[in-house]
């Protein structure tokens, strides 16, 4: 397990198209396959196949009103997330932390920076995300950070292997929401 990263050593920046391959590798390592089991966010027991592809990442990196935020130390990619302005809300997704850095505080700091950017730069009043509803430990982590279950669900895209190959028939996404305060 890697050690905690000093606050001053963690640098946030927006992704560029040149970062796409590194982003895909990070997301895949955090959620799929045996490498993902080094962290606690793995979906390896729920899904096989890919989590994201380079075409999809490049599209969101270039999309207007969208950004992929990176967290690095010494030019090493440790975490990423996708933010997209949707009216007064900001969608938060593709949140990934290097498996050996999970539980080292990087994820908490990435989430806080994403919320800060949504408030300060986009004037968003809420942050929204979807989480696979059977991911109780992950949902509890978000709840400890002020997110609330909405009771609203979206179907899992069964049959679309771009999002993985399900190992269960009961997967669906639940919308989590957090009110953002006026801090800047």
C-alpha positions as CSV (number, residue, x, y, z in Angstrom):
1,X,0.0,0.0,0.0
2,X,1.4,3.4,-0.9
3,X,1.7,6.0,1.8
4,X,-0.5,9.1,2.2
5,X,0.2,12.1,-0.1
6,X,1.2,15.4,1.4
7,X,-1.5,18.0,0.7
8,X,1.1,20.3,-0.9
9,X,2.3,17.5,-3.2
10,X,-1.2,16.8,-4.7
11,X,-1.7,18.9,-7.9
12,X,-5.1,19.2,-9.6
13,X,-5.5,20.0,-13.3
14,X,-7.9,19.5,-16.2
15,X,-7.2,16.6,-18.5
16,X,-6.1,17.1,-22.1
17,X,-6.6,14.6,-25.0
18,X,-3.0,13.5,-24.4
19,X,-4.0,12.2,-21.0
20,X,-6.7,9.8,-22.3
21,X,-4.7,6.6,-22.3
22,X,-3.5,7.3,-18.7
23,X,-7.1,8.0,-17.6
24,X,-8.4,4.8,-19.2
25,X,-5.7,2.8,-17.5
26,X,-6.4,4.4,-14.1
27,X,-10.2,3.8,-14.3
28,X,-9.8,0.2,-15.4
29,X,-7.3,-0.4,-12.6
30,X,-9.7,1.0,-10.0
31,X,-12.7,-1.0,-11.1
32,X,-11.9,-4.1,-13.2
33,X,-9.8,-7.2,-13.0
34,X,-7.4,-8.4,-10.3
35,X,-5.5,-5.1,-10.1
36,X,-8.6,-3.5,-8.8
37,X,-8.7,-5.8,-5.8
38,X,-5.8,-3.9,-4.3
39,X,-8.3,-1.2,-3.4
40,X,-11.8,-1.3,-2.0
41,X,-13.7,0.2,-4.9
42,X,-13.5,-2.8,-7.2
43,X,-16.4,-3.9,-9.3
44,X,-14.7,-7.1,-10.2
45,X,-17.3,-9.2,-8.4
46,X,-20.1,-7.5,-10.2
47,X,-18.8,-6.9,-13.8
48,X,-16.2,-8.2,-16.2
49,X,-15.1,-6.4,-19.4
50,X,-14.2,-2.8,-19.7
51,X,-15.4,0.2,-17.5
52,X,-14.6,2.9,-20.0
53,X,-12.9,3.3,-23.4
54,X,-10.5,5.8,-25.0
55,X,-13.2,7.1,-27.4
56,X,-15.6,7.8,-24.5
57,X,-13.0,9.5,-22.4
58,X,-11.8,11.7,-25.3
59,X,-15.3,12.7,-26.0
60,X,-15.9,13.9,-22.4
61,X,-12.5,15.6,-22.2
62,X,-13.5,17.7,-25.3
63,X,-17.2,18.2,-24.5
64,X,-18.3,21.8,-23.8
65,X,-19.5,22.1,-20.2
66,X,-17.6,19.0,-19.2
67,X,-14.2,18.4,-17.7
68,X,-12.1,15.6,-16.5
69,X,-10.2,16.6,-13.4
70,X,-6.9,14.9,-12.6
71,X,-5.0,14.6,-9.3
72,X,-1.3,14.1,-9.6
73,X,1.8,14.0,-7.5
74,X,5.3,14.2,-9.1
75,X,3.5,13.8,-12.5
76,X,2.0,10.5,-11.4
77,X,-1.7,10.2,-12.0
78,X,-3.4,9.2,-8.7
79,X,-7.1,10.1,-9.3
80,X,-9.6,11.4,-11.8
81,X,-13.2,12.4,-12.0
82,X,-15.6,13.7,-14.7
83,X,-17.6,16.8,-14.0
84,X,-20.4,18.1,-16.2
85,X,-22.6,21.1,-15.7
86,X,-26.2,20.3,-16.0
87,X,-28.1,23.5,-15.2
88,X,-27.8,24.2,-11.5
89,X,-26.4,20.7,-10.9
90,X,-23.0,19.3,-11.5
91,X,-22.8,15.6,-12.5
92,X,-19.9,13.8,-10.9
93,X,-18.7,10.5,-12.4
94,X,-15.8,8.3,-13.5
95,X,-14.3,8.9,-10.0
96,X,-11.2,6.7,-9.8
97,X,-8.3,6.5,-7.4
98,X,-5.2,4.4,-7.9
99,X,-6.0,1.2,-6.0
100,X,-2.9,1.3,-3.8
101,X,-3.8,4.9,-2.8
102,X,-7.4,4.2,-1.8
103,X,-7.8,5.0,1.9
104,X,-4.8,7.4,1.7
105,X,-7.0,10.6,1.6
106,X,-6.6,11.2,-2.1
107,X,-10.3,10.4,-2.9
108,X,-11.6,12.7,-0.2
109,X,-9.4,15.6,-1.5
110,X,-10.4,14.9,-5.1
111,X,-14.1,15.0,-4.2
112,X,-13.7,18.2,-2.2
113,X,-11.9,19.9,-5.1
114,X,-14.6,18.7,-7.5
115,X,-17.3,20.2,-5.3
116,X,-15.3,23.4,-4.9
117,X,-15.0,23.8,-8.7
118,X,-18.7,23.1,-9.2
119,X,-19.6,25.8,-6.7
120,X,-17.0,28.4,-7.5
121,X,-16.7,28.1,-11.3
122,X,-20.1,26.8,-12.4
123,X,-22.2,28.2,-9.5
124,X,-23.9,24.8,-9.1
125,X,-26.1,24.3,-6.1
126,X,-26.1,20.5,-6.2
127,X,-23.8,17.7,-7.0
128,X,-25.3,14.5,-8.5
129,X,-23.9,11.1,-9.3
130,X,-25.1,7.6,-10.0
131,X,-23.8,4.6,-8.1
132,X,-24.6,0.9,-8.6
133,X,-27.2,0.4,-6.0
134,X,-25.7,-2.8,-4.5
135,X,-22.5,-1.0,-3.7
136,X,-23.4,-0.4,0.0
137,X,-19.9,0.3,1.2
138,X,-19.3,2.9,-1.5
139,X,-22.7,4.5,-1.0
140,X,-22.0,4.7,2.8
141,X,-18.7,6.5,2.0
142,X,-20.5,9.1,0.0
143,X,-23.2,9.4,2.7
144,X,-20.5,10.3,5.2
145,X,-19.5,13.1,2.9
146,X,-23.1,14.6,2.7
147,X,-24.6,12.7,-0.2
148,X,-28.1,11.4,0.1
149,X,-29.9,8.5,-1.6
150,X,-32.6,9.9,-3.8
151,X,-34.6,6.8,-4.3
152,X,-34.4,7.4,-8.0
153,X,-33.0,4.7,-10.1
154,X,-31.7,4.2,-13.7
155,X,-31.4,0.9,-15.4
156,X,-28.0,-0.7,-15.9
157,X,-27.2,-0.8,-19.7
158,X,-27.3,-4.6,-20.0
159,X,-26.2,-5.8,-23.4
160,X,-23.9,-2.8,-23.9
161,X,-20.5,-4.2,-23.3
162,X,-18.9,-0.7,-23.4
163,X,-20.0,-0.5,-19.7
164,X,-19.0,-4.0,-18.8
165,X,-20.3,-7.5,-18.7
166,X,-22.6,-8.0,-15.7
167,X,-22.2,-11.1,-13.5
168,X,-25.6,-10.4,-11.8
169,X,-29.1,-9.6,-13.1
170,X,-30.0,-7.1,-10.4
171,X,-27.7,-4.2,-11.2
172,X,-29.1,-0.7,-11.5
173,X,-27.9,2.8,-10.7
174,X,-29.2,5.0,-7.8
175,X,-29.0,8.8,-8.0
176,X,-27.1,10.3,-5.0
177,X,-27.4,14.1,-4.4
178,X,-25.6,16.6,-2.3
179,X,-26.6,20.2,-1.7
180,X,-23.5,22.4,-2.2
181,X,-23.2,25.3,0.3
182,X,-22.1,28.8,-0.7
183,X,-18.4,28.4,0.2
184,X,-16.0,29.3,-2.5
